[in-house]
Amino acid sequence: MRYFVRGVVPADVGNKLDASGGPGKLLGYVASRFKPECAYANYEKREIIYVVDFETPAKQAEFMILWSRWFGNYAEMTPVHPMSETPKVIEEAMGNLSKAPQWP
């Protein structure tokens, strides 16, 4: 499943990271391992924004464990789905809803 992932690097961790050569090695690993569909940076608060298809819950857990180990916090993950597939999804959902009990 795809997720919109937002991760903020706290200032103290970011300063240590800068002193040791910067975030390139870590962000390069994330890009090669998780292959985000898109990646953005917000320099206002050392924030990364990815869209990632984790494929399995284990890969999602792996990402979160890495992020929390490296940066000492948890990335925010929101499930997302391509808009191009929305008509099909809505049609299926509405078909299933028609079978649900009605109330009131």
DSSP file (Angstrom, degrees, kcal/mol; ACC not computed):
  #  RESIDUE AA STRUCTURE BP1 BP2  ACC     N-H-->O    O-->H-N    N-H-->O    O-->H-N    TCO  KAPPA ALPHA  PHI   PSI    X-CA   Y-CA   Z-CA
    1    1 A M              0   0    0      0, 0.0    53,-1.9     0, 0.0     2,-0.2   0.000 360.0 360.0 360.0 145.2    0.0    0.0    0.0
    2    2 A R  E     -AB  53  80A   0     78,-0.5    78,-2.0    51,-0.3     2,-0.4  -0.571 360.0-169.0 -83.4 144.5    1.1    3.5   -0.8
    3    3 A Y  E     -AB  52  79A   0     49,-2.5    49,-2.4    76,-0.3     2,-0.7  -0.992  25.6-134.5-133.5 142.3    1.8    6.0    2.0
    4    4 A F  E     -AB  51  78A   0     74,-3.2    74,-2.3    -2,-0.4     2,-0.5  -0.877  36.3-161.4 -86.9 116.4    2.4    9.7    2.1
    5    5 A V  E     -AB  50  77A   0     45,-3.0    45,-2.5    -2,-0.7     2,-0.5  -0.905  15.8-176.7-113.3 126.5    5.4    9.9    4.5
    6    6 A R  E     +AB  49  76A   0     70,-2.6    70,-3.2    -2,-0.5     2,-0.4  -0.987   7.1 177.0-120.9 125.0    6.4   13.0    6.4
    7    7 A G  E     -A   48   0A   0     41,-2.2    41,-2.8    -2,-0.5     2,-0.5  -0.995  12.4-160.3-131.1 133.0    9.5   12.9    8.6
    8    8 A V  E     -A   47   0A   0     -2,-0.4    39,-0.2    39,-0.2    38,-0.1  -0.932  11.8-144.2-112.6 131.9   11.1   15.7   10.5
    9    9 A V        -     0   0    0     37,-2.6    63,-0.1    -2,-0.5    62,-0.0  -0.853  27.2-123.0 -93.2 117.9   14.7   15.6   11.7
   10   10 A P     >  -     0   0    0      0, 0.0     4,-3.0     0, 0.0     5,-0.2  -0.236  21.7-114.4 -59.8 150.6   15.0   17.3   15.1
   11   11 A A  H  > S+     0   0    0      1,-0.2     4,-2.6     2,-0.2     5,-0.2   0.883 113.9  50.7 -56.3 -44.6   17.5   20.2   15.2
   12   12 A D  H  > S+     0   0    0      1,-0.2     4,-1.7     2,-0.2    -1,-0.2   0.901 114.4  43.8 -64.4 -39.5   19.9   18.5   17.6
   13   13 A V  H  > S+     0   0    0      2,-0.2     4,-2.6     1,-0.2    -2,-0.2   0.904 113.4  52.1 -69.3 -41.3   20.0   15.3   15.5
   14   14 A G  H  X S+     0   0    0     -4,-3.0     4,-2.7     1,-0.2    -2,-0.2   0.885 107.7  51.7 -61.7 -39.6   20.3   17.4   12.3
   15   15 A N  H  X S+     0   0    0     -4,-2.6     4,-2.0    -5,-0.2    -1,-0.2   0.901 111.4  46.9 -65.5 -40.4   23.3   19.3   13.8
   16   16 A K  H  X S+     0   0    0     -4,-1.7     4,-1.2     2,-0.2    -2,-0.2   0.905 112.2  51.1 -64.9 -41.4   25.0   16.0   14.7
   17   17 A L  H  <>S+     0   0    0     -4,-2.6     5,-2.8     1,-0.2     3,-0.5   0.916 109.2  50.3 -62.1 -43.9   24.3   14.7   11.3
   18   18 A D  H ><5S+     0   0    0     -4,-2.7     3,-1.5     1,-0.2    -1,-0.2   0.900 107.8  53.7 -60.1 -41.4   25.7   17.8    9.6
   19   19 A A  H 3<5S+     0   0    0     -4,-2.0    -1,-0.2     1,-0.3    -2,-0.2   0.745 107.8  51.5 -67.1 -23.1   28.9   17.5   11.7
   20   20 A S  T 3<5S-     0   0    0     -4,-1.2    -1,-0.3    -3,-0.5    -2,-0.2   0.248 137.6 -73.6-100.1  13.9   29.4   13.9   10.6
   21   21 A G  T < 5S-     0   0    0     -3,-1.5     3,-0.3    -5,-0.1    -3,-0.2   0.400  76.4 -86.5 115.2  -3.2   29.1   14.7    6.8
   22   22 A G      < -     0   0    0     -5,-2.8     3,-0.4    -6,-0.2     4,-0.3  -0.250  51.7 -65.6  96.1 177.0   25.4   15.4    6.2
   23   23 A P  S  > S+     0   0    0      0, 0.0     4,-2.8     0, 0.0     5,-0.4   0.434  94.5 104.2 -86.8  -0.1   22.3   13.3    5.5
   24   24 A G  H  > S+     0   0    0     -3,-0.3     4,-2.4     1,-0.2     5,-0.2   0.864  79.6  48.6 -54.0 -45.2   23.4   12.0    2.0
   25   25 A K  H  > S+     0   0    0     -3,-0.4     4,-1.8     2,-0.2    -1,-0.2   0.918 115.9  43.4 -62.9 -44.7   24.3    8.5    3.0
   26   26 A L  H  > S+     0   0    0     -4,-0.3     4,-2.2     2,-0.2    -2,-0.2   0.936 116.4  45.5 -68.3 -46.6   21.1    7.9    5.0
   27   27 A L  H  X S+     0   0    0     -4,-2.8     4,-2.3     1,-0.2    -2,-0.2   0.848 110.8  54.9 -67.6 -32.7   18.8    9.5    2.4
   28   28 A G  H  X S+     0   0    0     -4,-2.4     4,-2.3    -5,-0.4    -1,-0.2   0.893 107.5  50.0 -63.9 -39.8   20.5    7.6   -0.4
   29   29 A Y  H  X S+     0   0    0     -4,-1.8     4,-2.9     2,-0.2     5,-0.3   0.932 109.7  50.4 -64.0 -45.4   19.9    4.4    1.5
   30   30 A V  H  X>S+     0   0    0     -4,-2.2     4,-2.7     1,-0.2     5,-0.5   0.926 111.3  49.4 -58.0 -44.9   16.2    5.2    1.9
   31   31 A A  H  X5S+     0   0    0     -4,-2.3     4,-1.2     1,-0.2    -1,-0.2   0.906 115.9  41.6 -62.8 -42.4   15.9    6.0   -1.8
   32   32 A S  H  <5S+     0   0    0     -4,-2.3    -2,-0.2     2,-0.2    -1,-0.2   0.869 121.2  40.4 -75.2 -35.3   17.6    2.7   -2.9
   33   33 A R  H  <5S+     0   0    0     -4,-2.9    -2,-0.2    -5,-0.2    -3,-0.2   0.900 129.5  24.4 -80.0 -41.9   15.8    0.5   -0.4
   34   34 A F  H  <5S-     0   0    0     -4,-2.7    19,-0.3    -5,-0.3    -3,-0.2   0.559  85.7-148.2-106.5 -10.4   12.3    1.9   -0.5
   35   35 A K     << -     0   0    0     -4,-1.2    18,-0.3    -5,-0.5    -4,-0.1   0.899  17.3-146.4  45.2  63.6   12.2    3.5   -4.0
   36   36 A P        -     0   0    0      0, 0.0    16,-0.2     0, 0.0     3,-0.1  -0.271  11.0-136.1 -59.1 143.0    9.9    6.4   -3.2
   37   37 A E  S    S+     0   0    0     14,-3.1     2,-0.3     1,-0.2    15,-0.1   0.826  90.3   1.6 -67.9 -31.8    7.6    7.4   -6.1
   38   38 A C  E     -C   51   0A   0     13,-0.8    13,-1.6     2,-0.0     2,-0.4  -0.983  67.8-162.9-151.3 156.1    8.4   11.0   -5.3
   39   39 A A  E     +C   50   0A   0     -2,-0.3     2,-0.3    11,-0.2    11,-0.2  -0.992   9.6 176.1-145.8 133.3   10.6   12.8   -2.8
   40   40 A Y  E     -C   49   0A   0      9,-2.8     9,-2.5    -2,-0.4     2,-0.4  -0.930  16.5-145.0-133.5 157.5   10.6   16.4   -1.6
   41   41 A A  E     -C   48   0A   0     -2,-0.3     2,-0.6     7,-0.2     7,-0.2  -0.978   1.4-160.2-123.8 139.8   12.5   18.3    1.0
   42   42 A N  E > > -C   47   0A   0      5,-3.0     5,-2.5    -2,-0.4     3,-1.0  -0.950   6.0-170.5-115.8 106.5   11.2   21.2    3.2
   43   43 A Y  T 3 5S+     0   0    0     -2,-0.6     3,-0.3     1,-0.2    -1,-0.1   0.597  72.6  81.7 -77.7 -10.5   14.2   23.1    4.4
   44   44 A E  T 3 5S+     0   0    0      1,-0.2    -1,-0.2     3,-0.1    -3,-0.0   0.856 118.3   4.8 -60.9 -35.1   12.2   25.2    6.8
   45   45 A K  T < 5S-     0   0    0     -3,-1.0   -36,-0.4     2,-0.1    -1,-0.2   0.022 106.4 -98.4-142.7  32.9   12.2   22.4    9.4
   46   46 A R  T   5S+     0   0    0     -3,-0.3   -37,-2.6     1,-0.2     2,-0.4   0.933  70.2 160.0  50.2  54.2   14.4   19.6    7.9
   47   47 A E  E   < -AC   8  42A   0     -5,-2.5    -5,-3.0   -39,-0.2     2,-0.4  -0.868  29.7-158.8-111.3 138.5   11.4   17.7    6.7
   48   48 A I  E     -AC   7  41A   0    -41,-2.8   -41,-2.2    -2,-0.4     2,-0.4  -0.888   3.5-162.7-110.4 150.3   11.3   15.0    4.0
   49   49 A I  E     +AC   6  40A   0     -9,-2.5    -9,-2.8    -2,-0.4     2,-0.3  -0.988  16.5 169.3-133.1 121.8    8.2   14.1    2.2
   50   50 A Y  E     -AC   5  39A   0    -45,-2.5   -45,-3.0    -2,-0.4     2,-0.5  -0.890  31.0-146.4-125.4 156.4    7.9   10.8    0.3
   51   51 A V  E     +AC   4  38A   0    -13,-1.6   -14,-3.1    -2,-0.3   -13,-0.8  -0.990  34.8 176.9-116.7 119.4    5.3    8.7   -1.4
   52   52 A V  E     -A    3   0A   0    -49,-2.4   -49,-2.5    -2,-0.5     2,-0.9  -0.974  33.0-148.7-129.0 133.8    6.2    5.1   -0.9
   53   53 A D  E     -A    2   0A   0     -2,-0.4   -51,-0.3   -19,-0.3     3,-0.0  -0.887  16.7-169.7 -94.9 104.2    4.6    1.8   -1.8
   54   54 A F        -     0   0    0    -53,-1.9     2,-2.9    -2,-0.9     5,-0.3   0.655  10.2-158.4 -73.8 -14.6    5.8   -0.3    1.0
   55   55 A E        +     0   0    0    -54,-0.2    -1,-0.2     4,-0.1   -53,-0.1  -0.097  70.0  31.4  67.8 -43.3    4.5   -3.5   -0.6
   56   56 A T  S  > S-     0   0    0     -2,-2.9     4,-1.6   -55,-0.1     3,-0.3  -0.968  81.1-118.2-139.7 155.7    4.4   -5.4    2.7
   57   57 A P  H  > S+     0   0    0      0, 0.0     4,-2.7     0, 0.0     5,-0.2   0.837 114.2  62.2 -60.1 -31.1    3.8   -4.4    6.4
   58   58 A A  H  > S+     0   0    0      1,-0.2     4,-2.6     2,-0.2     5,-0.1   0.895 102.5  48.7 -63.1 -39.4    7.4   -5.6    7.1
   59   59 A K  H  > S+     0   0    0     -3,-0.3     4,-2.3    -5,-0.3    -1,-0.2   0.879 110.8  50.8 -68.7 -35.6    8.8   -3.0    4.8
   60   60 A Q  H  X S+     0   0    0     -4,-1.6     4,-2.3     2,-0.2    -2,-0.2   0.935 112.3  46.5 -64.1 -45.1    6.7   -0.3    6.4
   61   61 A A  H  X S+     0   0    0     -4,-2.7     4,-2.8     1,-0.2     5,-0.2   0.908 110.1  53.9 -62.4 -42.3    7.9   -1.5    9.8
   62   62 A E  H  X S+     0   0    0     -4,-2.6     4,-2.6     1,-0.2    -1,-0.2   0.921 108.8  49.1 -57.8 -45.5   11.5   -1.5    8.6
   63   63 A F  H  X S+     0   0    0     -4,-2.3     4,-3.0     1,-0.2    -1,-0.2   0.942 112.6  46.9 -59.3 -48.0   11.2    2.1    7.4
   64   64 A M  H  X S+     0   0    0     -4,-2.3     4,-2.8     1,-0.2     5,-0.2   0.899 111.7  50.3 -65.0 -40.3    9.8    3.2   10.7
   65   65 A I  H  X S+     0   0    0     -4,-2.8     4,-2.3     2,-0.2    -1,-0.2   0.937 113.2  46.4 -62.9 -45.6   12.4    1.4   12.8
   66   66 A L  H  X S+     0   0    0     -4,-2.6     4,-2.8    -5,-0.2     5,-0.3   0.949 113.3  49.2 -59.7 -48.7   15.2    2.9   10.7
   67   67 A W  H  X S+     0   0    0     -4,-3.0     4,-3.0     1,-0.2     6,-0.4   0.934 113.1  45.9 -58.4 -47.4   13.7    6.4   10.9
   68   68 A S  H  X S+     0   0    0     -4,-2.8     4,-1.7     1,-0.2    -1,-0.2   0.865 113.6  49.5 -68.1 -34.2   13.2    6.2   14.6
   69   69 A R  H  < S+     0   0    0     -4,-2.3    -1,-0.2    -5,-0.2    -2,-0.2   0.930 118.1  39.3 -65.3 -45.3   16.8    4.9   15.2
   70   70 A W  H  < S+     0   0    0     -4,-2.8    -2,-0.2    -5,-0.2    -3,-0.2   0.917 132.6  20.2 -71.4 -43.8   18.3    7.5   13.0
   71   71 A F  H  < S-     0   0    0     -4,-3.0    -3,-0.2    -5,-0.3   -58,-0.2   0.475  93.1-122.8-116.2  -5.0   16.3   10.6   14.0
   72   72 A G  S  < S+     0   0    0     -4,-1.7     2,-0.3    -5,-0.4    -4,-0.2   0.700  81.2  70.7  73.7  19.5   14.7    9.8   17.4
   73   73 A N  S    S-     0   0    0     -6,-0.4     2,-0.5   -63,-0.0    -2,-0.2  -0.885  82.4 -94.7-150.0-177.6   11.1   10.3   16.4
   74   74 A Y        -     0   0    0     -2,-0.3   -66,-0.2    -3,-0.1     2,-0.1  -0.900  29.2-128.2-111.3 133.3    8.4    8.7   14.2
   75   75 A A        -     0   0    0     -2,-0.5     2,-0.5   -11,-0.1   -68,-0.2  -0.472  28.1-118.1 -70.4 147.6    7.6    9.6   10.6
   76   76 A E  E     -B    6   0A   0    -70,-3.2   -70,-2.6    -2,-0.1     2,-0.5  -0.774  31.2-166.1 -88.4 129.8    3.9   10.3    9.9
   77   77 A M  E     -B    5   0A   0     -2,-0.5   -72,-0.2   -72,-0.2   -74,-0.0  -0.975   9.4-178.1-124.7 124.3    2.4    7.9    7.5
   78   78 A T  E     -B    4   0A   0    -74,-2.3   -74,-3.2    -2,-0.5     2,-0.1  -0.982  30.2-120.6-121.0 123.7   -0.9    8.5    5.7
   79   79 A P  E     +B    3   0A   0      0, 0.0     2,-0.3     0, 0.0   -76,-0.3  -0.389  38.7 179.8 -61.9 137.3   -2.4    5.9    3.3
   80   80 A V  E     -B    2   0A   0    -78,-2.0   -78,-0.5    -2,-0.1   -29,-0.0  -0.931  16.0-160.1-137.0 161.5   -2.9    7.3   -0.2
   81   81 A H        -     0   0    0     -2,-0.3     5,-0.1   -80,-0.1     2,-0.1  -0.996  34.6 -95.3-142.4 142.7   -4.2    6.0   -3.5
   82   82 A P    >   -     0   0    0      0, 0.0     3,-1.6     0, 0.0     4,-0.3  -0.340  25.5-137.4 -61.4 134.2   -3.7    7.3   -7.1
   83   83 A M  G >  S+     0   0    0      1,-0.3     3,-1.5     2,-0.2     0, 0.0   0.809 100.9  69.6 -60.9 -29.4   -6.6    9.5   -8.2
   84   84 A S  G 3  S+     0   0    0      1,-0.3    -1,-0.3     2,-0.1     4,-0.2   0.759 103.1  44.0 -61.8 -22.5   -6.5    7.7  -11.6
   85   85 A E  G <> S+     0   0    0     -3,-1.6     4,-2.0     1,-0.1    -1,-0.3   0.445  87.3  95.9 -98.7  -2.3   -7.8    4.6   -9.8
   86   86 A T  H <> S+     0   0    0     -3,-1.5     4,-3.0    -4,-0.3     5,-0.3   0.884  77.0  56.1 -61.6 -43.4  -10.5    6.4   -7.7
   87   87 A P  H  > S+     0   0    0      0, 0.0     4,-2.3     0, 0.0    -1,-0.2   0.921 111.1  45.4 -56.7 -41.9  -13.5    5.9  -10.1
   88   88 A K  H  > S+     0   0    0     -3,-0.2     4,-2.2    -4,-0.2    -2,-0.2   0.910 113.9  49.0 -65.8 -42.4  -12.9    2.1  -10.0
   89   89 A V  H  X S+     0   0    0     -4,-2.0     4,-2.6     2,-0.2    -1,-0.2   0.931 112.6  47.1 -63.2 -46.2  -12.5    2.1   -6.2
   90   90 A I  H  X S+     0   0    0     -4,-3.0     4,-2.9     1,-0.2     5,-0.2   0.900 110.1  53.3 -63.9 -41.3  -15.6    4.2   -5.6
   91   91 A E  H  X S+     0   0    0     -4,-2.3     4,-2.0    -5,-0.3    -1,-0.2   0.928 112.0  45.0 -60.0 -44.9  -17.6    2.0   -7.9
   92   92 A E  H  X S+     0   0    0     -4,-2.2     4,-2.1     2,-0.2    -2,-0.2   0.918 113.7  49.7 -64.9 -43.1  -16.6   -1.1   -6.0
   93   93 A A  H  X S+     0   0    0     -4,-2.6     4,-2.5     1,-0.2    -2,-0.2   0.920 110.9  48.9 -62.3 -44.1  -17.2    0.6   -2.6
   94   94 A M  H  X S+     0   0    0     -4,-2.9     4,-1.6     1,-0.2    -1,-0.2   0.879 109.1  53.5 -65.2 -37.0  -20.7    1.8   -3.6
   95   95 A G  H  < S+     0   0    0     -4,-2.0     4,-0.4    -5,-0.2    -1,-0.2   0.907 111.8  44.8 -62.4 -41.6  -21.5   -1.7   -4.9
   96   96 A N  H >< S+     0   0    0     -4,-2.1     3,-1.3     1,-0.2     4,-0.4   0.870 108.8  57.0 -70.2 -36.6  -20.6   -3.2   -1.6
   97   97 A L  H >< S+     0   0    0     -4,-2.5     3,-1.4     1,-0.3    -1,-0.2   0.831  95.4  64.9 -63.5 -31.4  -22.4   -0.5    0.3
   98   98 A S  T 3< S+     0   0    0     -4,-1.6    -1,-0.3     1,-0.3    -2,-0.2   0.710 100.8  52.6 -65.5 -17.1  -25.6   -1.4   -1.4
   99   99 A K  T <  S+     0   0    0     -3,-1.3    -1,-0.3    -4,-0.4    -2,-0.2   0.540  89.6 100.5 -92.5  -9.1  -25.5   -4.8    0.3
  100  100 A A  S <  S-     0   0    0     -3,-1.4    -3,-0.0    -4,-0.4     0, 0.0  -0.424  86.5 -93.0 -77.7 150.9  -25.1   -3.3    3.8
  101  101 A P        -     0   0    0      0, 0.0     2,-0.4     0, 0.0    -1,-0.1  -0.324  42.3-127.5 -59.4 145.4  -28.0   -3.1    6.2
  102  102 A Q        -     0   0    0     -3,-0.1    -4,-0.0     2,-0.1    -3,-0.0  -0.772  25.1-145.3 -97.9 141.3  -29.8    0.3    6.0
  103  103 A W              0   0    0     -2,-0.4     0, 0.0     1,-0.1     0, 0.0  -0.966 360.0 360.0-152.2 142.0  -30.5    2.4    9.1
  104  104 A P              0   0    0      0, 0.0    -1,-0.1     0, 0.0    -2,-0.1  -0.954 360.0 360.0 -81.3 360.0  -32.6    4.3   10.2
